[in-house]
Amino acid sequence: MLNGRRRGGQGVCVIVNVVVRDNNVDQALKALKKKMQREGVFREMKLRRAYEKPSERKAREKAEAVRRHRKLLRKRLDREGY
């Protein structure tokens, strides 16, 4: 998704705008990095550095789903108390 294209599917293009105020480029860069982090650009770049076999991808995605589910259960336990 780095260039707005996904292989075999619909292309997704997200336009990110960052306003530079008072020539403060450092603050604008910080805002840009935060937005890119939220969009998952850095994570996807890391994943695309090397080829990932389909079996490895499936295992990684399953592990991520398990982590998300456990995190949801932890939050629910904290919130509801049982």
N, C-alpha and C positions, 0 to 999 in steps of 0.2 A: 504494500500500500504506500510505499515511499513516494512514488511518482503518481499516485492516484489510480493505479491500475492493480487489479487482482487477476491472477491467472485463472481462466475458466469461469469467471463470474462477472458481475456488474462492476464497473469501475467506480471507485469512491474517491472523490476529491474534496478535501476539506481546506478551505482558505482561512488562514490565520492572519489577523491584522493586529499589529502592535503599534501603538502611538508613541512617538518620541516627543517628550515634553521638555522644554528648556534645554535642548541639545544634550540631554542626559541619556547617552547611549547605553551606559552600564545598566541602568534601571530597565531600559527597554529590552536589552538582552536577557536580563533576569526574568522578565515577564514572558518573553518568547520561550525560554527554556521551560518555564513552568507550564505553559500551554502545550508545548510539545510533549512534556512528560505526561500530562493529563490525557492527551490523545493517544499515547502509547507508541509514539514514533521511535523513541530510543529503544524500547523493548523489541519492536519489530526489526529494527536495524540489527540488533544483536542476534536475533533469531536467523536472519537472512545472511549472516556472514559466511556460514558454511551450509552445505546441503544436509537436510535432515531426512532420514529415511521415513517412509510412511508409518512403519511400525513404531519408530521412536516418537514421531509426532503424535500418534494415537495415545501412546503411553504418557507423554507429557501433558496432553490435553486432559486425559483422565485424572492425572495427579492434580492438575490445576482445579478441576471440577471438585475433587474431594476436598482440597484446601478451602475452596470457596464455600462449600457446604458446611464444613466444620466451623469456619469463621461465622457463618450465619447462625449456626446452632449456639455458638458461644455468646453471640450478641443477644440472641433470643433468651438464653439462660440468664444473662445479666439483667435484661429488661424485665422478664416475667418472673424470674426467680424459682423456676423448677426445671 
